Every structure is written in C-alpha cells, then in structure tokens.
Amino acid sequence: MDFSGKVVLITGASSGIGAATAKYLTELGATVAMTGRNAENLNKFGAECEAVGKQKPFLLVADVTKTEDNSRVIEETIKKFGKLDVLVNNAGKGAAGSIETTTLEQYDDIMQTNVRAVYHLTMLAVPHLIKSKGNIVNVSSVAGTRSFPNALAYCVSKTALDQFTRCVALDLAPKQVRVNSVNPAVIVTDFHHRVGMNAADYATYLKQCEQTHPLGRVGQASEVAAAIAFLAADTASFITGTNLCVDGGKNILCPR
C-alpha cells in the first residue's frame, strides 16, 4: 500500500489505536494530521511518526466534543495541506454500567464522544472528501456487533456508530466517497485503565481473553492500524459500508 501524497486526519491520535495508525500510515508515505487532547502524548507520538516518515505530522491539540475545536481542526488541516483524503474517526471512550447502575450523565458523556463528535466532524470533512474522492474509516468495536453486560452506554454508542457508517456510506457512494469501520475486540492499549481497571485486574482480564477470543490472544494496536490502512487504501476502492471485525474471531464466538 502506498499513501504517498495522501493527507490523513486522525482523531484520538495521542494514544492507543490512533497513535499506532498515525505511525503506520506515516510509514506508508501519508502526510498525517494528528489530533488529541493530551499535548504531551501528541508530541511524543508525533516525534515517533516524524522519525519513520518522509513528512512531518501536523499536530493539533483538540477535543472532539467541542464544536469549535472540530471546526478549527478541519480549517487548519485544509489551510496547511489544501485537501483531505482520509478521515479516521478514532477518538472514543468507554464506561462500565448496566441499566441498573448507569446514569443519564454517563449516557450523554459516552454518546457525546463516540457518536455526536463523529457526526459533526464527518459533516465538516465531507465537502473536502468529495473533492478528493477520499474516504472515511470509523473506529467502532465488537461491542457494536455483539452485546456485553455492564457496558450498556458503550455498546449502544458503537452500534449507533456502525449504523452511522452504513448510512453515510449510502449517502456518499454517488459522490465516490467510501465509508467503512473497523470493529476491534480487546486490543492492548490504555483503554481499560481509563475506565477504571487497575494493573492487576487488567493482567487477569487479558489472561481470561485467551478463552474468549478464538485465536487465543488479544490484539495489538498495530493490527488494527493495518486494517484501517487496508480500508483507506486505493486498493480497497470497491469496499464501502463495511464493518470489519478485527477481533480474533470474538464476533463469531457463541457463548459456551
């Protein structure tokens, strides 16, 4: 795959899958605009991208839940590069909670980041993607295709994101803009730490995942990055509206 000459905007690029995707696409020749809330991490991973790529990444400290930040990100990316070829909507968050323990505040918080922010940034990016006949890759989850206990708001948000992907794919197909998602299962990032899991519990959880993922292990962020690159590449020009599971088979596993 060759992304030379392509401008790629990645949200949530200051950690995890977003950072791995920025590095992976930079190595493939892309010019990457990286956004994230954590300036220190953004600079750290930006430096890693610069070390492996021909183009220095464009770093933008921004919060996808703020409409003014989304507008600024699109405006500054277009001002700097003159175009946009790929939008990777990666920024997201999770929270534990069942129907008995969740709150409306939790629901609103999750939906604000995982759905509304994607909705808004996509709206802003679409005119530029139409000009470039570019594409969009949304980072969803196996929680969008399967149900899990004690993750109600998160599962609802990712199912909504999958439907958003399919609907926008139909809207933009006549304009030759493709829209797809990747749906990872458990990937080694700091995601579970951010939802409150301590180091010991996380180690136990990863061990348990050897039984809940048919391939017998969890995934790495670089493996999701490779899937994103595949969907974003010109070689995937006949793929749109797809929710691609990157999950070690978890999506097809029946409870035993």
JOHUDA-V504491 format. One line per field, one symbol per residue. phi: phi as a letter, one per 30 degrees, with the letter a starting at -180 (. if undefined). burial: I if it has 24 or more other C-alpha atoms within 12 Angstrom, else O. Layout:
# JOHUDA-V504491
phi = ???
burial = ???
This chain:
# JOHUDA-V504491
phi = .bceiccbcbcidcahdddddeddddddjdccccbadcdddddddddddddccdcddccbdacddcddddddddddddddciabcbccdceabbadlcddcdbdddeddddeddbdddedddeddeeddddchdabbcccadddcbcbdhbedddddddddddeedddeddcedciccbbbcbdcdbdbcedddcjddddddddddddddcccediacccedddeddddedddddcdccaicccdbbhjddcddec
burial = OOIOOIIIIIIIIIIIIIIIIIIIIIIIIIIIIIIIIOOOIIIOIIIIIIOOIOIIIIIIIIIIIOOOIIIOIIIIIIOOIOIIIIIIIIIIIIIIIOOOOOOOOIIOOIIIIIIIIIIIIIIIIIOIIIOIIIIIIIIIIIIIIIOIOOIIIIIIIIIIIIIIIIOIIOOIIOOIIIIIIIIIIIIIIIIIOOOOOOOOOOOOOIOOIOOIIOOOOIIIIIIIIIIIIIIIIIOOOOIIIIIIIIIIIIIOOOOO
